[in-house]
Amino acid sequence: MADRIISVTGIFFLLLLFTSCASVPKGAFGTNTPTPPDYSNPDHWAALPFRKDSADAVPVSSWKDAQSNAKVDVFFIHPTTYVGKAGEKNWNADLSDVKVNERTDASTIRYQASVFNGTGKIYAPRYRQAHLKSYYTDQKRDAMQALHLAYEDVKSAFMYYLDHYNQGRPFIIASHSQGTDHGKRLIREVIDSKEIQDQLVVAYLVGFAVTENHFENISPCTYPEETGCFCSWRTFKEGYIPKKIHFPDTNVLVTNPVTWDADKPESSKSEQAGAILRNFHKLYQELVETKIYKDLLWVNKPKFPFSFLLTTKNYHIADYNFFYADIRKNVRDRTEAFLEMQ
C-alpha cells in the first residue's frame, strides 16, 4: 500500500508515511551514538558544487545548473529523513546508513536543495540528524540530546565550510523542518552580530516557527529584493488550524513565498511562478493561491493527477515544492541586489 501511495501522489504523502511508520527509539540517548562526521570526507556531504549529486538536478529544460560560475554559496540544511524502524535503538542517524542517505538525496536534496542551483554553489552536509520521533515523544530528555547532537554536526559542517570553501564569498542559509530548527540556532550563534553577517545574502528558514525578533541584528525580509534578512513560512490548507503548532499570540514570521512583500499577504493563482510535484520535470503553474493567517500560510487544496487522494491539511512536506519556481526567482533577485551593493 505504501508503494502505491508514493507512486500516485509522491512527495505529499512522505511526511504522513514517515510519521505512521516511525516508532520511538528503544533505549536511552547515547546507547548507540553513531560515529561523528568528518567533513573533509566528501561522502559526509549530500551536496558539493564540484561533484555530481542530486542538487544538480534541473526540472525545466530552459533552466541551467549555474553552480560552476555562481558568485554566491548556499549552505542547505536538510529536513528529517531518518525515521528508523521497529526496534530501532539509535536516536540519531548513522552517516553510513545507505538507505537514509539515499532517501535524503532522492527527496530533499533533489526536490528542495536544487531550487538554489540556478544562482549559488550548494553545500549540504549530512549530519547525525535526530530521529523523526524526537518531535513526537514524551522522552523529552533523550529527544533534546539527540537534537543537540544533530545541531553540533550542522555547526561543525558550517565551520568547515567557512574554513575550507567559503573564501569570503557571500552565502545563503537555506533549510527545512528539522534543518530550520538547527539553522535558526546556527545563525543566532555563529552569524548574527558577527563579522560574517555582512556576507549573508538572505536566509530561507522554512517549515519551522521562527519569531520575528529571534535574531538580534537580522530582521525579517519585507520586500522581494531585500538582503541580509530572513524569510520563513509553514504551509497548510486554507481554514485549517493545527492546534499543537499554532501560535496565534506570538510574533511568528510568515513570509508569503509568492509576493515576498509584507504589504501583500495574499496572492492569486495567476501570480504564482510554479510548483514542482512528484514529476520533477513538470512545472505546475498557477497551482495555489496564498493567504497569511496569523502564524500560518494558507493555500487552497491543489489540483493535480490523483489529488483527491490528498487528505492531509498539513502541507509541510510541500513548503518548498509548492513555490519551487517562486523561490528560485527570488534567490536570483536577492542575490543580484546583494552583488550590486558590493
Backbone as numpy.savetxt, mean C-alpha at the origin, in Angstrom:
# Nx Ny Nz CAx CAy CAz Cx Cy Cz
-13.52 -24.36 -4.10 -14.34 -23.16 -4.10 -13.48 -21.90 -4.10
-12.37 -21.93 -3.31 -11.49 -20.77 -3.24 -10.91 -20.45 -4.60
-10.51 -21.49 -5.35 -9.95 -21.27 -6.68 -10.97 -20.62 -7.61
-12.23 -21.06 -7.48 -13.26 -20.51 -8.34 -13.50 -19.04 -8.02
-13.51 -18.70 -6.75 -13.72 -17.32 -6.36 -12.62 -16.44 -6.93
-11.37 -16.89 -6.79 -10.25 -16.09 -7.27 -10.33 -15.94 -8.78
-10.66 -17.02 -9.49 -10.68 -16.97 -10.94 -11.77 -16.06 -11.46
-12.85 -15.90 -10.72 -13.97 -15.09 -11.19 -13.80 -13.63 -10.83
-13.47 -13.33 -9.59 -13.47 -11.94 -9.15 -12.12 -11.43 -8.74
-11.12 -12.28 -8.76 -9.76 -11.84 -8.57 -9.47 -11.14 -7.27
-8.84 -10.00 -7.41 -8.21 -9.35 -6.28 -9.17 -8.92 -5.17
-10.45 -8.72 -5.49 -11.39 -8.22 -4.49 -11.69 -9.22 -3.39
-11.57 -10.49 -3.67 -11.88 -11.49 -2.68 -10.67 -11.97 -1.90
-9.48 -11.49 -2.26 -8.30 -11.97 -1.57 -8.32 -11.67 -0.08
-8.75 -10.46 0.28 -8.78 -10.10 1.69 -9.72 -11.01 2.46
-10.91 -11.25 1.91 -11.87 -12.12 2.58 -11.34 -13.54 2.67
-10.70 -13.99 1.60 -10.15 -15.34 1.58 -9.08 -15.50 2.64
-8.18 -14.51 2.71 -7.10 -14.56 3.68 -7.66 -14.59 5.10
-8.63 -13.71 5.37 -9.18 -13.61 6.72 -9.87 -14.89 7.14
-10.61 -15.50 6.23 -11.36 -16.70 6.58 -10.46 -17.92 6.74
-9.36 -17.97 5.98 -8.48 -19.13 6.03 -7.46 -19.05 7.16
-7.13 -17.83 7.57 -6.07 -17.65 8.55 -6.53 -18.05 9.94
-5.59 -18.54 10.73 -5.85 -18.83 12.13 -4.73 -18.24 12.96
-5.05 -17.84 14.18 -4.06 -17.22 15.04 -2.90 -18.18 15.28
-1.66 -17.71 15.16 -0.51 -18.60 15.40 -0.55 -19.26 16.77
-0.11 -20.50 16.83 -0.08 -21.23 18.08 1.23 -20.92 18.81
1.15 -20.68 20.08 2.36 -20.41 20.85 2.63 -18.93 20.99
3.61 -18.60 21.80 3.94 -17.22 22.08 4.90 -16.65 21.05
4.88 -15.33 20.91 5.83 -14.65 20.04 7.26 -15.00 20.47
8.14 -15.19 19.51 9.53 -15.47 19.80 9.87 -16.94 19.84
8.84 -17.79 19.78 9.09 -19.23 19.83 9.85 -19.69 18.59
9.46 -19.16 17.45 10.11 -19.53 16.19 10.38 -18.28 15.36
11.15 -17.35 15.89 11.40 -16.10 15.18 12.27 -16.36 13.95
11.81 -15.96 12.77 12.58 -16.19 11.54 13.90 -15.41 11.53
14.83 -15.87 10.73 16.13 -15.23 10.59 15.97 -13.81 10.05
16.69 -12.83 10.59 16.58 -11.45 10.13 16.99 -11.30 8.68
16.46 -10.31 7.99 16.84 -10.08 6.59 18.23 -9.48 6.49
18.83 -9.67 5.33 20.11 -9.05 4.99 19.86 -8.25 3.72
19.72 -6.95 3.84 19.30 -6.16 2.69 20.41 -5.91 1.67
21.59 -6.46 1.92 22.61 -6.48 0.87 22.36 -7.64 -0.09
21.44 -8.52 0.30 21.05 -9.67 -0.52 19.82 -9.29 -1.36
19.93 -9.22 -2.67 18.79 -8.85 -3.52 17.56 -9.73 -3.31
17.77 -10.97 -2.85 16.63 -11.86 -2.62 15.74 -11.36 -1.50
16.24 -10.46 -0.69 15.46 -9.93 0.42 14.73 -8.64 0.05
14.64 -8.41 -1.25 13.84 -7.31 -1.79 12.82 -7.89 -2.77
11.59 -7.44 -2.66 10.56 -7.87 -3.61 10.69 -7.11 -4.92
11.25 -5.91 -4.85 11.46 -5.12 -6.07 12.71 -4.28 -5.92
13.50 -4.27 -6.99 14.67 -3.41 -7.12 14.69 -2.88 -8.55
15.06 -1.65 -8.77 14.94 -1.06 -10.11 15.93 -1.57 -11.13
16.99 -2.23 -10.68 18.03 -2.70 -11.62 17.89 -4.18 -11.95
16.76 -4.79 -11.60 16.54 -6.18 -11.97 15.08 -6.36 -12.40
14.81 -7.46 -13.06 13.45 -7.74 -13.51 12.63 -8.31 -12.36
11.45 -7.71 -12.11 10.56 -8.21 -11.06 9.13 -7.73 -11.35
8.21 -8.08 -10.48 6.79 -7.80 -10.73 6.46 -6.32 -10.74
7.29 -5.49 -10.13 7.04 -4.05 -10.13 7.25 -3.43 -11.50
7.87 -4.17 -12.42 8.12 -3.66 -13.78 6.89 -3.76 -14.67
5.85 -4.44 -14.20 4.67 -4.69 -15.04 3.99 -3.39 -15.44
3.52 -3.34 -16.69 2.82 -2.17 -17.22 1.51 -2.66 -17.85
0.36 -2.20 -17.35 -0.92 -2.74 -17.81 -1.40 -2.22 -19.17
-0.98 -1.03 -19.55 -1.45 -0.41 -20.79 -0.27 -0.28 -21.76
-0.46 -0.71 -22.98 0.64 -0.78 -23.95 1.30 0.58 -24.20
0.55 1.65 -24.10 1.11 2.97 -24.35 1.89 3.52 -23.16
1.75 2.88 -22.01 2.51 3.29 -20.83 3.88 2.62 -20.84
4.82 3.21 -20.13 6.18 2.67 -20.11 6.68 2.48 -18.68
7.51 1.46 -18.51 8.26 1.29 -17.28 9.47 2.21 -17.40
9.43 3.33 -16.68 10.45 4.36 -16.84 11.51 4.32 -15.74
11.66 3.19 -15.06 12.57 3.14 -13.93 14.02 3.40 -14.30
14.42 2.99 -15.48 15.83 3.12 -15.86 16.28 4.59 -15.91
15.36 5.49 -16.23 15.72 6.91 -16.34 15.03 7.78 -15.29
14.38 7.18 -14.32 13.61 7.94 -13.34 14.51 8.83 -12.49
13.99 10.00 -12.14 14.76 10.96 -11.36 14.39 10.93 -9.88
13.41 10.10 -9.53 13.03 9.95 -8.12 12.94 8.46 -7.79
12.98 8.15 -6.51 12.84 6.78 -6.03 11.50 6.60 -5.34
11.06 5.36 -5.26 9.84 5.01 -4.52 10.19 3.89 -3.55
9.98 4.14 -2.27 10.17 3.10 -1.26 8.78 2.59 -0.92
8.48 1.35 -1.40 7.13 0.79 -1.28 7.10 -0.28 -0.19
6.16 -0.14 0.75 6.02 -1.09 1.86 4.72 -1.86 1.65
4.86 -3.13 1.31 3.69 -3.92 0.91 2.81 -4.31 2.10
1.55 -4.61 1.83 0.61 -5.02 2.88 0.82 -6.48 3.28
-0.04 -6.98 4.15 0.07 -8.34 4.66 -0.23 -9.37 3.58
0.70 -10.28 3.39 0.47 -11.44 2.52 0.78 -12.73 3.27
1.08 -12.61 4.55 1.38 -13.77 5.39 0.15 -14.13 6.20
-0.50 -15.23 5.82 -1.74 -15.65 6.49 -1.57 -16.96 7.23
-0.44 -17.62 7.03 -0.19 -18.87 7.74 -1.16 -19.96 7.35
-1.22 -20.94 8.20 -2.12 -22.07 8.00 -2.48 -22.65 9.35
-3.40 -23.58 9.37 -3.81 -24.20 10.64 -2.58 -24.78 11.34
-2.41 -24.43 12.60 -1.28 -24.94 13.36 -0.02 -24.12 13.21
-0.08 -23.02 12.46 1.09 -22.16 12.27 1.61 -21.65 13.61
2.93 -21.66 13.79 3.52 -21.22 15.05 4.16 -19.84 14.95
4.59 -19.45 13.78 5.30 -18.18 13.63 4.35 -16.99 13.60
4.66 -15.97 14.38 3.91 -14.73 14.33 4.41 -13.82 13.21
5.58 -14.13 12.69 6.15 -13.33 11.61 6.58 -14.21 10.45
6.48 -13.66 9.23 6.82 -14.42 8.03 8.31 -14.67 7.94
8.64 -15.81 7.39 10.03 -16.17 7.11 10.35 -15.71 5.69
11.43 -14.98 5.52 11.77 -14.46 4.19 12.14 -15.55 3.20
12.34 -16.77 3.69 12.63 -17.89 2.79 11.37 -18.66 2.43
10.20 -18.19 2.88 8.94 -18.84 2.58 8.55 -18.55 1.13
8.74 -19.52 0.27 8.53 -19.32 -1.17 7.08 -18.94 -1.48
6.13 -19.58 -0.83 4.72 -19.30 -1.11 4.33 -17.88 -0.73
4.81 -17.41 0.41 4.53 -16.04 0.82 5.15 -15.05 -0.17
6.38 -15.30 -0.57 7.06 -14.41 -1.51 6.35 -14.39 -2.87
5.92 -15.55 -3.32 5.20 -15.61 -4.60 3.87 -14.86 -4.50
3.20 -15.02 -3.38 1.93 -14.32 -3.17 2.15 -12.81 -3.16
3.20 -12.38 -2.50 3.54 -10.96 -2.45 3.80 -10.41 -3.84
4.62 -11.11 -4.61 5.01 -10.63 -5.93 3.85 -10.60 -6.91
3.01 -11.63 -6.85 1.91 -11.75 -7.81 0.74 -10.83 -7.48
0.65 -10.38 -6.24 -0.48 -9.54 -5.86 -0.05 -8.09 -5.67
0.46 -7.76 -4.51 0.71 -6.36 -4.20 1.83 -5.71 -5.02
2.89 -6.45 -5.32 3.97 -5.85 -6.10 3.51 -5.60 -7.54
2.82 -6.56 -8.12 2.34 -6.41 -9.50 1.18 -5.41 -9.59
0.23 -5.50 -8.66 -0.99 -4.71 -8.77 -0.94 -3.37 -8.03
0.04 -3.17 -7.18 0.12 -1.91 -6.44 1.44 -1.18 -6.71
2.56 -1.83 -6.41 3.86 -1.16 -6.58 4.09 -0.71 -8.01
3.56 -1.46 -8.97 3.77 -1.12 -10.38 3.14 0.22 -10.76
2.23 0.73 -9.94 1.63 2.04 -10.18 2.73 3.10 -10.36
3.84 2.90 -9.66 4.86 3.95 -9.57 5.97 3.82 -10.61
5.93 2.77 -11.46 7.08 2.57 -12.36 7.11 3.52 -13.54
6.08 4.35 -13.69 6.10 5.34 -14.76 6.89 6.58 -14.40
7.22 6.70 -13.11 7.88 7.92 -12.63 9.11 7.65 -11.77
9.08 6.57 -10.99 10.16 6.35 -10.03 10.82 4.99 -10.11
11.99 4.89 -9.50 12.68 3.61 -9.32 12.10 2.97 -8.07
11.64 1.73 -8.17 10.91 1.10 -7.08 11.80 0.19 -6.24
11.81 0.47 -4.95 12.50 -0.35 -3.96 11.44 -0.86 -2.98
11.23 -2.17 -2.97 10.22 -2.75 -2.09 10.84 -3.89 -1.29
11.09 -3.70 -0.01 11.73 -4.75 0.78 10.78 -5.89 1.15
11.32 -7.08 1.20 10.63 -8.14 1.91 10.93 -7.91 3.38
10.00 -8.24 4.23 10.24 -8.07 5.66 9.47 -9.13 6.42
9.87 -9.35 7.65 9.21 -10.36 8.46 7.87 -9.81 8.94
6.97 -9.68 7.96 5.66 -9.10 8.23 4.92 -9.86 9.31
4.13 -9.15 10.08 3.31 -9.78 11.11 2.18 -10.56 10.46
1.83 -11.67 11.07 0.71 -12.50 10.61 -0.57 -11.67 10.54
-1.40 -11.97 9.56 -2.66 -11.23 9.38 -3.47 -11.15 10.67
-3.48 -12.22 11.44 -4.29 -12.27 12.65 -3.74 -11.37 13.76
-2.58 -10.77 13.54 -2.06 -9.82 14.53 -3.02 -8.66 14.73
-3.86 -8.42 13.72 -4.84 -7.34 13.81 -6.21 -7.83 14.28
-6.35 -9.13 14.47 -7.65 -9.70 14.83 -7.48 -10.77 15.92
-6.85 -10.40 17.02 -6.61 -11.39 18.06 -6.68 -10.76 19.44
-6.99 -11.57 20.43 -6.97 -11.13 21.83 -5.57 -11.25 22.42
-4.66 -11.90 21.69 -3.28 -12.05 22.16 -2.49 -10.78 21.81
-2.86 -9.69 22.46 -2.35 -8.37 22.09 -0.84 -8.25 22.25
-0.29 -8.84 23.30 1.15 -8.71 23.53 1.94 -9.37 22.40
1.52 -10.60 22.03 2.20 -11.29 20.93 2.07 -10.50 19.63
0.88 -9.99 19.40 0.62 -9.25 18.16 1.47 -7.98 18.09
1.55 -7.25 19.18 2.33 -6.01 19.18 3.82 -6.30 18.99
4.30 -7.38 19.57 5.70 -7.73 19.39 5.98 -8.13 17.94
5.04 -8.84 17.34 5.19 -9.24 15.94 5.20 -8.02 15.03
4.33 -7.07 15.29 4.28 -5.85 14.49 5.53 -5.00 14.68
6.04 -4.97 15.89 7.27 -4.21 16.14 8.46 -4.83 15.39
8.53 -6.16 15.40 9.60 -6.84 14.67 9.51 -6.52 13.18
8.30 -6.56 12.65 8.10 -6.23 11.24 8.56 -4.81 10.94
8.19 -3.87 11.81 8.61 -2.48 11.61 10.13 -2.34 11.63
10.79 -3.02 12.54 12.24 -2.92 12.62 12.90 -3.37 11.33
12.31 -4.38 10.66 12.82 -4.79 9.35 12.63 -3.68 8.31
11.44 -3.08 8.30 11.15 -2.00 7.35 12.12 -0.85 7.57
12.32 -0.48 8.81 13.26 0.60 9.12 14.67 0.24 8.68
15.08 -1.00 8.93 16.40 -1.46 8.52 16.56 -1.39 7.00
15.51 -1.78 6.28 15.55 -1.74 4.82 15.67 -0.31 4.32
14.93 0.60 4.95 14.98 2.00 4.51 16.36 2.60 4.78
16.93 2.28 5.92 18.26 2.80 6.23 19.30 2.24 5.26
19.14 0.96 4.87 20.04 0.38 3.87 19.86 1.09 2.53
18.59 1.35 2.18 18.30 2.08 0.94 18.99 3.45 0.95
18.87 4.17 2.07 19.50 5.49 2.15 21.01 5.41 2.00
21.60 4.42 2.63 23.06 4.31 2.65 23.65 3.80 1.34
22.89 2.98 0.61 23.48 2.30 -0.55 22.84 2.64 -1.90
21.60 3.14 -1.90 20.91 3.36 -3.17 20.50 4.81 -3.42
20.16 5.53 -2.39 19.50 6.83 -2.57 20.39 7.90 -3.19
21.58 8.08 -2.66 22.54 9.05 -3.19 21.96 10.47 -3.29
21.15 10.83 -2.31 20.61 12.18 -2.25 19.44 12.46 -3.16
18.88 11.42 -3.78 17.78 11.60 -4.72 16.46 11.86 -3.99
15.52 12.56 -4.65 14.17 12.70 -4.09 13.52 11.32 -3.98
12.64 11.13 -3.01 11.98 9.84 -2.86 10.52 10.00 -2.47
9.76 8.96 -2.77 8.35 8.84 -2.40 8.21 7.66 -1.45
7.43 7.81 -0.41 7.06 6.69 0.44 5.66 6.26 0.05
5.49 4.98 -0.24 4.17 4.46 -0.61 3.92 3.16 0.15
2.69 2.93 0.54 2.40 1.76 1.37 0.92 1.43 1.33
0.61 0.24 1.86 -0.78 -0.17 1.98 -0.97 -1.04 3.20
-2.05 -0.81 3.94 -2.47 -1.66 5.05 -1.36 -1.82 6.10
-0.93 -3.06 6.39 0.15 -3.22 7.36 1.36 -2.38 6.95
1.59 -2.27 5.66 2.69 -1.45 5.19 2.55 0.00 5.63
1.32 0.51 5.65 1.08 1.88 6.10 1.23 1.99 7.61
0.85 0.95 8.33 1.08 0.92 9.77 2.56 1.17 10.07
3.42 0.52 9.29 4.86 0.71 9.46 5.34 2.01 8.81
4.74 2.37 7.69 5.17 3.55 6.95 4.98 4.84 7.73
3.86 4.96 8.41 3.63 6.20 9.15 4.58 6.30 10.35
4.95 5.17 10.92 5.93 5.18 12.01 7.32 5.50 11.46
7.64 4.93 10.30 8.93 5.20 9.68 9.10 6.69 9.40
8.09 7.30 8.82 8.17 8.73 8.50 8.32 9.55 9.77
7.56 9.20 10.78 7.60 9.95 12.03 8.96 9.87 12.70
9.58 8.68 12.67 10.84 8.48 13.38 12.08 8.85 12.58
12.02 8.70 11.26 13.24 8.81 10.46 13.25 10.00 9.51
12.06 10.48 9.09 11.99 11.51 8.05 11.47 12.85 8.58
10.39 12.82 9.32 9.74 14.02 9.82 10.72 14.86 10.66
10.88 16.12 10.25 11.74 17.07 10.96 13.22 16.73 10.88
13.57 15.77 10.04 14.97 15.43 9.83 15.47 16.07 8.53
16.77 16.05 8.31 17.34 16.67 7.12 16.79 16.07 5.84
16.53 14.76 5.85 16.08 14.12 4.61 14.62 14.44 4.28
13.92 15.15 5.15 12.55 15.53 4.84 12.49 16.35 3.56
13.54 17.11 3.30 13.58 17.92 2.08 13.59 17.08 0.81
13.92 15.79 0.94 13.93 14.90 -0.23 12.58 14.23 -0.48
11.66 14.37 0.46 10.36 13.70 0.34 9.48 14.41 -0.67
9.14 13.71 -1.74 8.25 14.25 -2.76 6.81 14.22 -2.24
6.40 13.05 -1.77 5.04 12.85 -1.25 4.99 11.46 -0.62
4.04 11.26 0.27 3.83 9.94 0.85 2.38 9.52 0.58
2.22 8.30 0.08 0.90 7.71 -0.12 0.73 6.64 0.96
0.04 6.99 2.04 -0.14 6.10 3.18 -1.58 5.59 3.15
-1.77 4.49 2.45 -3.11 4.05 2.06 -3.56 2.83 2.86
-4.88 2.77 3.14 -5.46 1.57 3.71 -5.30 1.41 5.21
-4.93 2.49 5.90 -4.77 2.46 7.35 -5.01 3.88 7.84
-5.73 4.03 8.93 -6.07 5.37 9.41 -4.83 6.15 9.81
-4.72 7.38 9.30 -3.64 8.29 9.66 -4.27 9.64 9.97
-4.03 10.17 11.16 -4.61 11.45 11.51 -3.88 12.59 10.82
-4.58 13.69 10.63 -4.02 14.83 9.92 -2.80 15.41 10.62
-2.76 15.29 11.95 -1.64 15.85 12.71 -0.69 14.78 13.21
-0.62 13.64 12.51 0.23 12.54 12.95 1.71 12.93 12.93
2.08 13.81 12.00 3.47 14.22 11.88 3.65 15.65 12.37
4.86 15.95 12.78 5.15 17.28 13.31 5.24 18.32 12.22
5.93 17.98 11.12 6.18 18.97 10.08 5.79 18.51 8.68
5.05 17.43 8.58 4.56 16.95 7.29 3.04 16.99 7.32
2.46 17.79 6.46 1.02 18.04 6.48 0.28 17.24 5.42
-1.03 17.10 5.55 -1.83 16.46 4.50 -1.74 17.23 3.19
-1.76 16.51 2.09 -1.81 17.15 0.77 -3.19 17.76 0.58
-3.24 18.97 0.04 -4.53 19.64 -0.15 -4.86 19.94 -1.61
-3.88 19.81 -2.51 -4.15 20.01 -3.93 -3.25 19.07 -4.75
-3.58 18.81 -6.01 -2.96 17.72 -6.77 -1.45 17.81 -6.99
-0.87 19.00 -7.05 0.55 19.13 -7.33 1.37 19.46 -6.08
0.75 19.45 -4.92 1.46 19.78 -3.70 2.50 18.71 -3.38
3.63 19.11 -2.82 4.70 18.16 -2.50 5.11 18.30 -1.03
5.88 17.30 -0.57 6.32 17.31 0.81 5.21 17.01 1.79
4.13 16.44 1.31 2.92 16.20 2.11 2.54 14.72 2.03
1.41 14.34 2.64 0.99 12.94 2.58 -0.49 12.82 2.25
-0.82 11.70 1.59 -2.19 11.36 1.21 -2.59 10.06 1.91
-3.87 9.89 2.17 -4.34 8.65 2.80 -5.83 8.48 2.56
-6.27 7.24 2.39 -7.68 6.94 2.26 -7.93 5.47 2.55
-9.18 5.16 2.89 -9.65 3.78 3.10 -11.00 3.67 2.40
-11.17 2.67 1.54 -12.30 2.62 0.62 -13.39 1.64 1.06
-14.64 2.12 1.01 -15.79 1.30 1.39 -16.96 1.59 0.45
-17.90 0.68 0.43 -19.12 0.89 -0.36 -19.91 2.04 0.24
-20.47 2.87 -0.63 -21.24 4.02 -0.17 -22.35 3.59 0.79
-22.43 4.26 1.90 -23.45 3.98 2.90 -23.00 3.03 3.99
-21.86 2.37 3.79 -21.38 1.39 4.77 -20.49 2.06 5.80
-20.74 1.75 7.07 -19.92 2.27 8.16 -19.33 1.09 8.93
-18.03 0.85 8.80 -17.37 -0.26 9.50 -17.16 0.12 10.97
-17.95 -0.42 11.85 -18.00 0.04 13.24 -16.67 -0.04 13.96
-15.91 -1.12 13.75 -14.68 -1.30 14.52 -13.53 -0.41 14.06
-13.61 0.10 12.84 -12.51 0.93 12.33 -13.03 2.27 11.82
-14.16 2.70 12.36 -14.74 4.00 12.01 -14.46 4.95 13.17
-13.79 6.08 12.84 -13.38 7.02 13.88 -13.95 8.41 13.56
-15.26 8.58 13.67 -15.91 9.80 13.20 -15.53 11.06 13.97
-15.09 10.92 15.20 -14.79 12.09 16.02 -13.30 12.41 16.06
-12.54 11.83 15.16 -11.11 12.09 15.09 -10.82 12.82 13.78
-9.58 13.29 13.65 -9.21 14.01 12.43 -8.43 13.11 11.48
-8.96 11.92 11.25 -8.35 11.00 10.28 -8.40 11.63 8.89
-7.26 11.62 8.22 -7.20 12.21 6.89 -7.87 11.31 5.85
-8.65 11.91 4.98 -9.18 11.20 3.82 -8.89 12.05 2.59
-8.07 11.50 1.72 -7.77 12.13 0.44 -8.68 11.52 -0.62
-9.24 12.34 -1.48 -10.00 11.79 -2.60 -9.01 11.49 -3.72
-8.77 10.20 -4.04 -7.74 9.84 -5.02 -8.17 10.00 -6.48
-9.20 10.78 -6.70 -9.58 11.18 -8.05 -9.36 12.68 -8.22
-9.85 13.47 -7.27 -9.68 14.92 -7.36 -8.38 15.40 -6.75
-7.91 14.72 -5.69 -6.70 15.10 -4.95 -6.80 16.52 -4.39
-8.01 17.01 -4.23 -8.24 18.39 -3.83 -9.11 18.41 -2.57
-8.61 19.02 -1.50 -9.35 19.07 -0.25 -10.67 19.82 -0.39
-10.76 20.68 -1.40 -12.00 21.43 -1.62 -12.96 20.70 -2.55
-12.56 19.51 -3.03 -13.42 18.72 -3.91 -13.52 17.30 -3.36
-14.36 17.10 -2.34 -14.45 15.80 -1.67 -15.23 14.74 -2.44
-15.86 15.13 -3.56 -16.64 14.18 -4.35 -16.19 14.22 -5.80
-16.40 13.09 -6.48 -16.11 13.04 -7.92 -17.11 12.13 -8.61
-17.34 12.39 -9.87 -18.23 11.56 -10.68 -17.41 10.49 -11.38
-18.10 9.52 -11.96 -17.41 8.47 -12.70 -16.62 9.04 -13.88
-17.15 10.06 -14.49 -16.50 10.62 -15.68 -15.15 11.24 -15.37
-14.90 11.55 -14.11 -13.63 12.17 -13.72 -12.53 11.15 -13.45
-12.90 9.89 -13.32 -11.93 8.88 -12.93 -11.07 8.44 -14.11
-9.75 8.40 -13.90 -8.82 8.02 -14.97 -8.87 6.53 -15.28
-9.02 5.68 -14.26 -9.14 4.26 -14.56 -8.66 3.34 -13.47
-9.25 2.14 -13.47 -8.94 1.11 -12.49 -8.34 -0.11 -13.18
-7.55 -0.87 -12.43 -7.03 -2.16 -12.88 -7.57 -3.21 -11.92
-8.31 -4.17 -12.45 -8.91 -5.20 -11.61 -8.19 -6.53 -11.83
-8.93 -7.63 -11.94 -8.29 -8.94 -12.07 -7.44 -9.04 -13.33
-7.99 -8.58 -14.45 -7.24 -8.58 -15.70 -6.28 -7.39 -15.69
-5.02 -7.66 -15.43 -4.05 -6.59 -15.27 -3.91 -5.74 -16.52
-4.28 -6.27 -17.65 -4.09 -5.55 -18.90 -5.38 -4.92 -19.43
-6.35 -4.75 -18.54 -7.59 -4.07 -18.93 -7.82 -2.89 -18.01
-7.90 -1.70 -18.58 -8.15 -0.50 -17.81 -9.65 -0.20 -17.80
-10.23 -0.17 -16.60 -11.65 0.15 -16.45 -11.78 1.64 -16.16
-12.21 2.41 -17.15 -12.41 3.83 -16.95 -13.83 4.09 -16.46
-13.97 5.19 -15.72 -15.28 5.58 -15.19 -15.93 4.44 -14.41
-15.17 3.83 -13.51 -15.66 2.68 -12.74 -16.46 3.10 -11.52
-15.97 4.08 -10.77 -16.64 4.46 -9.52 -16.73 5.97 -9.38
-17.74 6.39 -8.66 -17.82 7.77 -8.20 -17.41 7.77 -6.72
-16.87 8.87 -6.25 -16.32 8.90 -4.91 -16.96 9.98 -4.05
-16.89 9.76 -2.73 -17.41 10.74 -1.79 -16.70 10.53 -0.45
-16.18 11.60 0.11 -15.59 11.51 1.43 -16.70 11.65 2.47
-16.78 10.67 3.37 -17.74 10.73 4.47 -16.97 10.58 5.78
-16.81 11.68 6.48 -16.07 11.70 7.73 -14.67 11.09 7.54
-14.39 9.92 8.13 -13.05 9.34 8.00 -12.99 8.25 6.94
-14.01 8.16 6.08 -14.10 7.09 5.10 -14.16 7.65 3.68
-13.66 6.86 2.73 -13.87 7.16 1.32 -14.94 6.22 0.81
-16.06 6.77 0.39 -17.16 5.95 -0.12 -17.14 5.92 -1.65
-17.41 4.75 -2.21 -17.58 4.61 -3.65 -18.82 3.76 -3.91
-19.38 3.90 -5.10 -20.50 3.03 -5.46 -19.99 1.61 -5.69
-20.88 0.63 -5.65 -20.48 -0.73 -5.99 -20.09 -0.77 -7.46
-18.87 -1.17 -7.78 -18.42 -1.16 -9.18 -19.09 -2.28 -9.99
-19.19 -2.05 -11.28 -19.73 -3.05 -12.18 -18.62 -3.56 -13.10
-18.42 -4.88 -13.07 -17.44 -5.54 -13.91 -17.91 -6.98 -14.06
-17.33 -7.78 -14.94 -17.80 -9.16 -15.11 -17.86 -9.91 -13.79
-19.04 -10.49 -13.50 -19.29 -11.27 -12.29 -19.27 -10.42 -11.01
-19.45 -9.12 -11.15 -19.42 -8.26 -9.96 -20.59 -8.54 -9.02
-21.60 -9.26 -9.49 -22.71 -9.61 -8.60 -22.23 -10.53 -7.47
-21.10 -11.17 -7.66 -20.54 -12.02 -6.61 -19.80 -11.23 -5.54
-19.59 -9.95 -5.80 -18.89 -9.11 -4.84 -19.89 -8.65 -3.78
-19.85 -9.28 -2.64 -20.82 -8.97 -1.57 -20.22 -8.15 -0.44
-18.89 -8.12 -0.34 -18.27 -7.33 0.71 -18.51 -5.84 0.49
-18.61 -5.10 1.59 -18.75 -3.64 1.52 -17.45 -2.95 1.91
-16.47 -3.75 2.26 -15.15 -3.24 2.58 -14.26 -3.44 1.36
-13.87 -2.37 0.71 -13.10 -2.44 -0.52 -11.61 -2.20 -0.26
-11.17 -2.55 0.91 -9.79 -2.36 1.33 -8.79 -2.93 0.32
-9.07 -4.10 -0.18 -8.14 -4.77 -1.09 -7.95 -3.98 -2.39
-8.91 -3.09 -2.69 -8.85 -2.33 -3.94 -8.51 -0.87 -3.74
-7.96 -0.52 -2.57 -7.61 0.88 -2.29 -6.73 1.48 -3.38
-5.81 0.69 -3.91 -4.96 1.15 -5.01 -5.61 0.86 -6.36
-6.18 -0.31 -6.51 -6.61 -0.76 -7.84 -7.78 0.02 -8.42
-8.71 0.46 -7.58 -9.80 1.29 -8.07 -9.27 2.58 -8.70
-8.11 3.03 -8.26 -7.59 4.35 -8.66 -6.20 4.24 -9.29
-5.94 3.11 -9.93 -4.61 2.83 -10.46 -4.10 3.95 -11.37
-4.87 4.28 -12.38 -4.43 5.31 -13.34 -4.43 6.69 -12.70
-5.34 6.93 -11.78 -5.40 8.22 -11.10 -4.15 8.44 -10.25
-3.73 7.39 -9.54 -2.52 7.49 -8.72 -1.30 7.67 -9.62
-1.24 6.88 -10.68 -0.09 6.94 -11.59 0.10 8.36 -12.13
-0.99 9.00 -12.51 -0.91 10.37 -13.01 -0.52 11.34 -11.90
-1.08 11.16 -10.72 -0.78 12.07 -9.62 0.68 11.98 -9.21
1.24 10.77 -9.22 2.66 10.61 -8.92 3.49 11.44 -9.90
3.15 11.37 -11.16 3.87 12.14 -12.17 3.72 13.65 -11.94
2.50 14.08 -11.65 2.25 15.52 -11.46 3.03 16.06 -10.26
3.01 15.34 -9.16 3.71 15.82 -7.96 5.22 15.77 -8.17
5.68 14.74 -8.85 7.12 14.63 -9.10 7.61 15.77 -9.99
6.87 16.07 -11.03 7.25 17.16 -11.92 7.27 18.50 -11.17
6.27 18.69 -10.31 6.22 19.93 -9.52 7.41 20.01 -8.57
7.76 18.88 -7.97 8.90 18.84 -7.04 10.19 19.17 -7.75
10.41 18.53 -8.89 11.66 18.73 -9.63 11.79 20.15 -10.17
10.67 20.76 -10.52 10.69 22.14 -11.02 11.14 23.13 -9.94
10.89 22.77 -8.69 11.25 23.65 -7.58 12.70 23.50 -7.14
13.37 22.45 -7.65 14.75 22.21 -7.22 15.75 23.14 -7.92
